[in-house]
Protein backbone atom coordinates (compact mmCIF):
# COMPACT_ATOMS: atom_id res chain seq x y z
CA UNK A 1 0.00 0.00 0.00
CA UNK A 2 1.07 3.57 -0.61
CA UNK A 3 -0.56 6.69 0.83
CA UNK A 4 -0.67 10.25 -0.44
CA UNK A 5 -2.10 13.48 0.89
CA UNK A 6 -2.98 15.97 -1.83
CA UNK A 7 -4.60 19.23 -0.81
CA UNK A 8 -7.57 18.15 1.36
CA UNK A 9 -7.62 14.54 0.14
CA UNK A 10 -6.02 11.41 1.51
CA UNK A 11 -5.45 8.71 -1.12
CA UNK A 12 -4.77 5.01 -0.59
CA UNK A 13 -3.48 2.73 -3.38
CA UNK A 14 -3.17 -0.98 -2.62
CA UNK A 15 -2.96 -4.44 -4.15
CA UNK A 16 -6.35 -6.15 -4.43
CA UNK A 17 -5.46 -9.32 -6.30
CA UNK A 18 -8.45 -11.21 -4.85
CA UNK A 19 -10.94 -8.85 -6.49
CA UNK A 20 -13.07 -10.30 -9.29
CA UNK A 21 -15.07 -8.07 -11.59
CA UNK A 22 -18.78 -8.45 -10.85
CA UNK A 23 -18.23 -9.94 -7.39
CA UNK A 24 -20.85 -8.92 -4.79
CA UNK A 25 -19.29 -10.52 -1.72
CA UNK A 26 -15.75 -9.14 -1.94
CA UNK A 27 -14.52 -7.15 1.07
CA UNK A 28 -13.89 -4.09 -1.16
CA UNK A 29 -16.55 -2.58 -3.40
CA UNK A 30 -15.74 0.22 -5.81
CA UNK A 31 -17.54 3.06 -7.52
CA UNK A 32 -15.63 2.41 -10.73
CA UNK A 33 -14.05 -0.66 -12.30
CA UNK A 34 -11.43 -0.06 -15.00
CA UNK A 35 -10.29 -3.41 -16.39
CA UNK A 36 -9.01 -4.26 -19.83
CA UNK A 37 -11.48 -6.21 -21.94
CA UNK A 38 -9.76 -9.59 -22.14
CA UNK A 39 -10.54 -13.26 -21.75
CA UNK A 40 -7.59 -13.41 -19.34
CA UNK A 41 -7.65 -12.36 -15.71
CA UNK A 42 -5.77 -9.15 -14.94
CA UNK A 43 -2.24 -9.82 -13.76
CA UNK A 44 -2.13 -6.77 -11.49
CA UNK A 45 -5.20 -5.32 -9.72
CA UNK A 46 -5.05 -2.15 -7.62
CA UNK A 47 -7.69 -0.51 -5.47
CA UNK A 48 -7.77 3.27 -5.06
CA UNK A 49 -9.70 5.06 -2.34
CA UNK A 50 -9.99 8.81 -1.79
CA UNK A 51 -10.93 10.19 1.62
CA UNK A 52 -11.84 13.67 2.78
CA UNK A 53 -11.93 14.28 6.53
CA UNK A 54 -11.63 10.51 7.01
CA UNK A 55 -14.77 9.94 4.95
CA UNK A 56 -14.52 7.79 1.81
CA UNK A 57 -15.75 9.87 -1.12
CA UNK A 58 -14.67 7.87 -4.20
CA UNK A 59 -13.14 4.50 -5.02
CA UNK A 60 -11.95 2.69 -8.12
CA UNK A 61 -10.19 -0.51 -9.07
CA UNK A 62 -7.88 -0.91 -12.06
CA UNK A 63 -6.47 -4.01 -13.70
CA UNK A 64 -4.38 -4.96 -16.72
CA UNK A 65 -2.73 -8.02 -18.21
CA UNK A 66 0.98 -8.39 -18.90
CA UNK A 67 3.85 -8.67 -16.45
CA UNK A 68 3.05 -8.36 -12.78
CA UNK A 69 3.86 -5.05 -11.08
CA UNK A 70 3.83 -3.69 -7.54
CA UNK A 71 2.99 -0.38 -5.92
CA UNK A 72 6.06 1.63 -4.93
CA UNK A 73 7.34 5.19 -4.91
CA UNK A 74 8.31 5.38 -8.60
CA UNK A 75 5.36 3.38 -9.96
CA UNK A 76 2.94 6.24 -9.28
CA UNK A 77 2.78 9.98 -9.84
CA UNK A 78 0.44 12.21 -7.88
CA UNK A 79 -0.44 15.67 -9.23
CA UNK A 80 -2.99 18.20 -7.99
CA UNK A 81 -5.69 17.03 -10.39
CA UNK A 82 -4.64 13.54 -11.45
CA UNK A 83 -3.10 10.24 -10.43
CA UNK A 84 -0.95 8.07 -12.72
CA UNK A 85 -0.22 4.42 -11.96
CA UNK A 86 1.89 1.71 -13.60
CA UNK A 87 -0.29 -1.40 -13.75
CA UNK A 88 1.16 -4.37 -15.64
CA UNK A 89 1.67 -3.20 -19.24
CA UNK A 90 -0.51 -0.07 -18.91
CA UNK A 91 -0.37 3.45 -17.51
CA UNK A 92 -3.69 4.55 -15.96
CA UNK A 93 -4.49 8.22 -15.48
CA UNK A 94 -7.39 9.03 -13.11
CA UNK A 95 -8.78 12.39 -12.05
CA UNK A 96 -8.64 13.66 -8.47
CA UNK A 97 -10.96 13.51 -6.58
CA UNK A 98 -13.56 11.97 -8.91
CA UNK A 99 -11.39 9.02 -10.06
CA UNK A 100 -12.74 9.35 -13.59
CA UNK A 101 -10.59 7.52 -16.14
CA UNK A 102 -8.88 10.27 -18.13
CA UNK A 103 -6.90 7.80 -20.26
CA UNK A 104 -5.03 4.54 -20.20
CA UNK A 105 -2.12 3.67 -22.49
CA UNK A 106 -0.33 0.40 -23.07
CA UNK A 107 3.19 1.77 -22.74
CA UNK A 108 5.08 -1.55 -22.92
CA UNK A 109 4.42 -4.93 -24.51
CA UNK A 110 5.26 -6.61 -21.19
CA UNK A 111 5.56 -4.52 -18.02
CA UNK A 112 5.67 -0.86 -16.95
CA UNK A 113 8.01 -0.67 -13.95
CA UNK A 114 8.35 3.08 -13.30
CA UNK A 115 6.94 6.43 -14.32
CA UNK A 116 8.66 9.82 -14.01
CA UNK A 117 7.46 13.36 -14.70
CA UNK A 118 9.53 15.23 -17.28
CA UNK A 119 8.40 18.78 -18.08
CA UNK A 120 4.71 18.31 -19.00
CA UNK A 121 5.23 14.72 -20.14
CA UNK A 122 5.99 11.32 -18.59
CA UNK A 123 8.93 8.95 -19.03
CA UNK A 124 8.13 5.25 -18.64
CA UNK A 125 10.69 2.60 -17.67
CA UNK A 126 9.28 -0.52 -19.27
CA UNK A 127 10.58 -4.05 -19.42
CA UNK A 128 11.01 -3.94 -23.20
CA UNK A 129 10.83 -0.24 -23.99
CA UNK A 130 11.60 3.23 -22.69
CA UNK A 131 8.73 5.56 -23.62
CA UNK A 132 7.72 9.19 -23.44
CA UNK A 133 4.00 9.97 -23.12
CA UNK A 134 2.40 13.39 -23.35
CA UNK A 135 -0.15 14.71 -20.86
CA UNK A 136 -2.98 13.09 -22.82
CA UNK A 137 -1.37 9.66 -22.81
CA UNK A 138 -0.14 9.78 -26.41
CA UNK A 139 3.13 7.90 -27.00
CA UNK A 140 5.65 10.43 -28.36
CA UNK A 141 8.48 7.91 -28.83
CA UNK A 142 9.68 4.50 -27.70
CA UNK A 143 13.14 2.91 -27.65
CA UNK A 144 14.12 -0.71 -27.05
CA UNK A 145 17.38 -2.51 -26.40
CA UNK A 146 19.08 -5.81 -27.13
CA UNK A 147 17.49 -7.35 -24.01
CA UNK A 148 14.99 -6.44 -21.28
CA UNK A 149 15.66 -3.31 -19.22
CA UNK A 150 16.21 -5.27 -15.99
CA UNK A 151 19.47 -6.13 -14.21
CA UNK A 152 20.32 -9.04 -11.93
CA UNK A 153 22.02 -6.84 -9.34
CA UNK A 154 20.64 -4.19 -7.01
CA UNK A 155 22.54 -1.41 -8.77
CA UNK A 156 20.58 1.46 -10.27
CA UNK A 157 19.53 0.40 -13.76
CA UNK A 158 17.43 3.39 -14.82
CA UNK A 159 17.99 7.08 -14.21
CA UNK A 160 16.91 10.43 -15.58
CA UNK A 161 19.76 12.95 -15.69
CA UNK A 162 19.58 16.58 -16.71
CA UNK A 163 20.34 15.89 -20.37
CA UNK A 164 19.58 12.24 -21.06
CA UNK A 165 18.09 8.95 -19.84
CA UNK A 166 20.40 6.12 -18.77
CA UNK A 167 19.29 2.47 -18.71
CA UNK A 168 20.90 -0.97 -18.41
CA UNK A 169 19.66 -4.28 -19.77
CA UNK A 170 19.81 -7.86 -18.52
CA UNK A 171 23.33 -8.33 -19.90
CA UNK A 172 24.42 -5.10 -18.17
CA UNK A 173 24.72 -3.22 -21.48
CA UNK A 174 24.31 0.52 -20.99
CA UNK A 175 21.97 2.70 -23.06
CA UNK A 176 21.63 6.45 -23.31
CA UNK A 177 18.66 8.29 -24.86
CA UNK A 178 18.02 12.00 -25.05
CA UNK A 179 14.58 13.35 -24.22
CA UNK A 180 13.63 13.51 -27.89
CA UNK A 181 14.10 9.74 -28.16
CA UNK A 182 17.44 9.75 -29.96
CA UNK A 183 19.76 6.85 -29.11
CA UNK A 184 23.06 8.27 -27.86
CA UNK A 185 24.42 4.89 -26.77
CA UNK A 186 26.91 4.53 -29.62
CA UNK A 187 30.13 6.32 -28.81
CA UNK A 188 31.69 8.55 -31.45
CA UNK A 189 33.47 6.41 -34.03
CA UNK A 190 37.18 6.81 -33.41
CA UNK A 191 39.82 5.34 -35.70
CA UNK A 192 42.50 4.34 -33.18
CA UNK A 193 45.16 4.53 -35.90
CA UNK A 194 44.39 8.26 -36.15
CA UNK A 195 43.85 8.88 -32.44
CA UNK A 196 45.39 12.27 -31.68
CA UNK A 197 46.56 11.16 -28.24
CA UNK A 198 48.30 8.13 -29.72
CA UNK A 199 50.16 10.35 -32.17
CA UNK A 200 50.90 12.94 -29.50
CA UNK A 201 52.61 10.47 -27.15
CA UNK A 202 54.47 8.83 -30.05
CA UNK A 203 55.85 12.25 -30.96
CA UNK A 204 57.03 12.68 -27.33
CA UNK A 205 58.80 9.34 -26.90
CA UNK A 206 61.83 10.88 -25.18
CA UNK A 207 59.65 12.72 -22.65
CA UNK A 208 57.50 9.62 -22.08
CA UNK A 209 60.63 7.58 -21.30
CA UNK A 210 62.19 10.26 -19.10
CA UNK A 211 59.03 10.61 -17.00
CA UNK A 212 58.56 6.84 -16.77
CA UNK A 213 55.05 6.91 -18.18
CA UNK A 214 53.27 3.56 -18.37
CA UNK A 215 49.89 3.52 -20.07
CA UNK A 216 46.86 1.56 -18.91
CA UNK A 217 44.88 -0.45 -21.43
CA UNK A 218 42.02 1.43 -23.16
CA UNK A 219 38.91 2.00 -21.07
CA UNK A 220 35.99 -0.38 -21.54
CA UNK A 221 32.68 0.85 -22.93
CA UNK A 222 31.03 -0.36 -19.70
CA UNK A 223 33.22 1.86 -17.49
CA UNK A 224 32.63 4.89 -19.74
CA UNK A 225 28.88 4.23 -19.59
CA UNK A 226 29.03 3.90 -15.79
CA UNK A 227 30.86 7.22 -15.51
CA UNK A 228 28.31 8.93 -17.73
CA UNK A 229 25.52 7.45 -15.61
CA UNK A 230 26.88 9.37 -12.63
CA UNK A 231 27.37 12.65 -14.53
CA UNK A 232 24.80 15.27 -15.46
CA UNK A 233 26.41 15.77 -18.89
CA UNK A 234 27.61 13.32 -21.57
CA UNK A 235 31.36 12.88 -21.95
CA UNK A 236 32.77 15.12 -24.72
CA UNK A 237 34.37 13.33 -27.73
CA UNK A 238 37.79 14.66 -26.70
CA UNK A 239 37.66 12.76 -23.40
CA UNK A 240 36.24 9.62 -25.02
CA UNK A 241 39.11 9.69 -27.53
CA UNK A 242 41.66 9.91 -24.70
CA UNK A 243 40.13 7.04 -22.74
CA UNK A 244 39.87 5.04 -25.97
CA UNK A 245 43.65 5.35 -26.24
CA UNK A 246 44.38 4.64 -22.56
CA UNK A 247 42.49 4.38 -19.30
CA UNK A 248 44.90 6.77 -17.60
CA UNK A 249 48.60 6.25 -16.91
CA UNK A 250 51.22 6.13 -14.13
CA UNK A 251 54.61 7.87 -14.01
CA UNK A 252 57.87 7.96 -12.03
CA UNK A 253 57.44 11.73 -11.70
CA UNK A 254 56.36 12.31 -8.08
CA UNK A 255 53.79 9.53 -8.51
CA UNK A 256 51.89 11.73 -10.93
CA UNK A 257 49.15 9.80 -12.73
CA UNK A 258 46.00 10.19 -14.77
CA UNK A 259 43.33 8.30 -12.84
CA UNK A 260 41.58 5.34 -14.50
CA UNK A 261 37.85 5.71 -15.02
CA UNK A 262 36.83 3.03 -12.52
CA UNK A 263 38.61 4.98 -9.76
CA UNK A 264 37.00 8.22 -10.90
CA UNK A 265 33.66 6.44 -10.51
CA UNK A 266 34.57 5.36 -6.97
CA UNK A 267 35.45 8.96 -6.05
CA UNK A 268 32.41 10.45 -7.83
CA UNK A 269 30.18 10.70 -4.74
CA UNK A 270 32.57 13.29 -3.29
CA UNK A 271 31.95 15.76 -6.13
CA UNK A 272 29.20 17.69 -7.88
CA UNK A 273 27.25 15.92 -10.66
CA UNK A 274 29.27 17.50 -13.47
CA UNK A 275 32.78 16.98 -12.00
CA UNK A 276 35.08 13.95 -11.77
CA UNK A 277 38.72 13.26 -10.85
CA UNK A 278 41.20 13.28 -13.74
CA UNK A 279 44.76 13.38 -12.37
CA UNK A 280 46.77 13.55 -9.13
CA UNK A 281 50.29 13.36 -7.73
CA UNK A 282 51.84 12.11 -4.47
CA UNK A 283 48.66 10.12 -3.69
CA UNK A 284 46.12 12.97 -3.48
CA UNK A 285 48.67 15.63 -2.56
CA UNK A 286 47.10 17.60 -5.40
CA UNK A 287 44.31 16.77 -7.80
CA UNK A 288 43.03 17.96 -11.15
CA UNK A 289 39.35 17.62 -11.90
CA UNK A 290 37.28 17.67 -15.08
CA UNK A 291 34.29 19.99 -14.94
CA UNK A 292 31.76 19.37 -17.73
CA UNK A 293 29.91 22.32 -19.25
CA UNK A 294 27.02 22.90 -21.65
CA UNK A 295 27.50 22.13 -25.32
CA UNK A 296 30.07 19.36 -24.90
CA UNK A 297 32.67 21.69 -23.35
CA UNK A 298 34.81 21.04 -20.27
CA UNK A 299 37.54 22.57 -18.12
CA UNK A 300 40.47 21.12 -16.18
CA UNK A 301 40.29 22.72 -12.72
CA UNK A 302 42.67 22.77 -9.74
CA UNK A 303 43.14 24.70 -6.45
CA UNK A 304 46.92 24.25 -5.97
CA UNK A 305 46.85 21.98 -2.88
CA UNK A 306 43.78 23.78 -1.55
CA UNK A 307 45.76 27.03 -1.18
CA UNK A 308 43.78 29.00 -3.79
CA UNK A 309 40.31 29.17 -5.24
CA UNK A 310 39.46 26.46 -7.73
CA UNK A 311 40.71 27.69 -11.10
CA UNK A 312 39.92 26.58 -14.66
CA UNK A 313 43.44 25.97 -16.00
CA UNK A 314 42.69 24.73 -19.51
CA UNK A 315 39.83 23.60 -21.71
CA UNK A 316 41.89 20.88 -23.39
CA UNK A 317 43.39 17.74 -21.85
CA UNK A 318 45.76 17.61 -24.84
CA UNK A 319 47.10 21.01 -23.79
CA UNK A 320 47.24 19.82 -20.17
CA UNK A 321 49.30 16.79 -21.19
CA UNK A 322 51.50 18.81 -23.53
CA UNK A 323 52.46 21.24 -20.77
CA UNK A 324 53.07 18.36 -18.37
CA UNK A 325 55.30 16.48 -20.80
CA UNK A 326 57.49 19.51 -21.52
CA UNK A 327 59.09 19.40 -18.04
CA UNK A 328 56.98 17.30 -15.69
CA UNK A 329 55.47 18.64 -12.50
CA UNK A 330 58.42 20.80 -11.49
CA UNK A 331 60.26 22.99 -13.95
CA UNK A 332 63.98 22.43 -14.44
CA UNK A 333 64.58 25.81 -16.04
CA UNK A 334 62.60 28.17 -13.80
CA UNK A 335 60.68 28.21 -10.56
CA UNK A 336 57.26 27.99 -12.10
CA UNK A 337 55.15 25.15 -10.75
CA UNK A 338 52.93 23.02 -12.96
CA UNK A 339 49.98 25.05 -11.61
CA UNK A 340 51.63 28.31 -12.74
CA UNK A 341 52.63 26.94 -16.13
CA UNK A 342 49.09 25.71 -16.82
CA UNK A 343 47.63 29.07 -15.91
CA UNK A 344 50.21 30.90 -18.00
CA UNK A 345 49.08 28.86 -20.99
CA UNK A 346 45.38 28.98 -20.18
CA UNK A 347 43.21 28.77 -23.32
PyMOL commands that set and color helices and strands:
alter all, ss='L'
color gray80, all
select helices_A, chain A and resi 73-75+192-194+196-203+205-211+221-229+237-245+261-270+294-296+317-327+338-344
alter helices_A, ss='H'
color red, helices_A
select strands_A, chain A and resi 2-6+9-15+32-35+44-52+55-64+76-78+82-87+90-95+101-106+112-118+121-126+129-133+139-144+158-160+165-168+174-177+214-215+249-250+257-258+275-281+286-292+298-302+311-314
alter strands_A, ss='S'
color yellow, strands_A
deselect
rebuild
show_as cartoon
